[in-house]
Amino acid sequence: MNARFVAYRDALKLPKALVVHSARHAYVTHLTEDGVDRRFIQQQVGHENDSSTAIYTHVSDDFMNTMLHKALAPALAPTPSADKDR
C-alpha cells in the first residue's frame, strides 16, 4: 500500500512529507473540526490516552480562531452594570 501511495504521490508531484499515515491525521482533524466527541475520536483511532489523539490533530487557523472566540465571548461580553453606566 505504501509503495503504491508513494508512486501516486510522486507522479502527482505532491510533497514528500505526504505519507499514508497523513490520512490518519486528516481523519482525526476533520472529526475534531466537525465537533465530534473527543472520546469517540480517541476510540476510533485506538488511543489509550487523549493526549495521544491530540498529537494527531492539526486544526486550521480558522477553526482555532472560532474556538478561541467562543471560549472568550462570555468573558468579553458587556456586563449589565457596565451597560447602565453608559
C-alpha positions as CSV (number, residue, x, y, z in Angstrom):
1,M,0.0,0.0,0.0
2,N,2.8,2.4,0.9
3,A,4.7,1.8,-2.3
4,R,1.6,2.4,-4.4
5,F,0.8,5.6,-2.4
6,V,4.4,6.9,-2.9
7,A,4.2,6.2,-6.7
8,Y,1.0,8.2,-7.0
9,R,2.2,10.9,-4.7
10,D,5.4,11.3,-6.7
11,A,3.6,11.1,-10.1
12,L,1.3,14.0,-8.9
13,K,4.4,15.9,-7.6
14,L,2.9,16.1,-4.2
15,P,5.2,16.9,-1.2
16,K,7.4,14.1,0.1
17,A,6.0,14.9,3.6
18,L,2.7,13.4,2.5
19,V,2.6,9.8,3.6
20,V,-0.1,7.1,4.1
21,H,-0.2,8.0,7.8
22,S,-1.2,11.5,6.8
23,A,-4.7,10.1,6.2
24,R,-5.0,9.1,9.9
25,H,-4.0,12.7,10.9
26,A,-6.5,14.1,8.5
27,Y,-9.3,11.8,9.8
28,V,-8.7,13.0,13.4
29,T,-8.5,16.6,12.4
30,H,-11.7,16.5,10.3
31,L,-13.6,14.8,13.1
32,T,-12.4,17.4,15.6
33,E,-13.3,20.3,13.4
34,D,-16.7,18.8,12.8
35,G,-17.3,18.8,16.5
36,V,-17.2,15.0,17.1
37,D,-16.8,14.0,20.7
38,R,-13.1,13.6,21.7
39,R,-13.7,10.3,23.4
40,F,-15.3,8.9,20.2
41,I,-12.3,10.0,18.2
42,Q,-9.9,8.5,20.7
43,Q,-11.7,5.2,20.4
44,Q,-11.8,5.4,16.6
45,V,-8.0,5.6,16.4
46,G,-7.4,3.2,19.2
47,H,-5.6,5.5,21.6
48,E,-5.5,4.8,25.3
49,N,-4.9,8.5,26.2
50,D,-6.5,11.7,24.8
51,S,-3.0,13.3,24.7
52,S,-2.0,10.8,22.1
53,T,-5.0,11.7,20.0
54,A,-4.2,15.4,20.4
55,I,-0.9,14.8,18.6
56,Y,-2.8,13.7,15.5
57,T,-4.9,16.9,15.4
58,H,-3.8,19.7,13.1
59,V,-6.8,22.0,13.1
60,S,-6.9,25.1,10.8
61,D,-6.2,28.6,12.0
62,D,-9.8,29.5,11.2
63,F,-11.0,26.7,13.5
64,M,-8.7,27.8,16.2
65,N,-9.9,31.4,15.9
66,T,-13.5,30.3,16.0
67,M,-13.0,28.2,19.1
68,L,-11.0,31.0,20.8
69,H,-13.8,33.5,20.1
70,K,-16.4,31.1,21.5
71,A,-14.3,30.5,24.7
72,L,-13.6,34.2,25.3
73,A,-17.1,35.5,24.3
74,P,-18.6,35.2,27.8
75,A,-15.7,37.0,29.4
76,L,-15.7,39.8,26.9
77,A,-19.5,40.3,26.9
78,P,-20.6,43.5,28.5
79,T,-22.0,43.1,32.0
80,P,-25.4,44.5,32.8
81,S,-23.9,47.0,35.3
82,A,-21.5,48.3,32.6
83,D,-24.4,49.0,30.3
84,K,-26.1,51.1,33.0
85,D,-23.0,53.4,33.2
86,R,-23.3,54.4,29.5
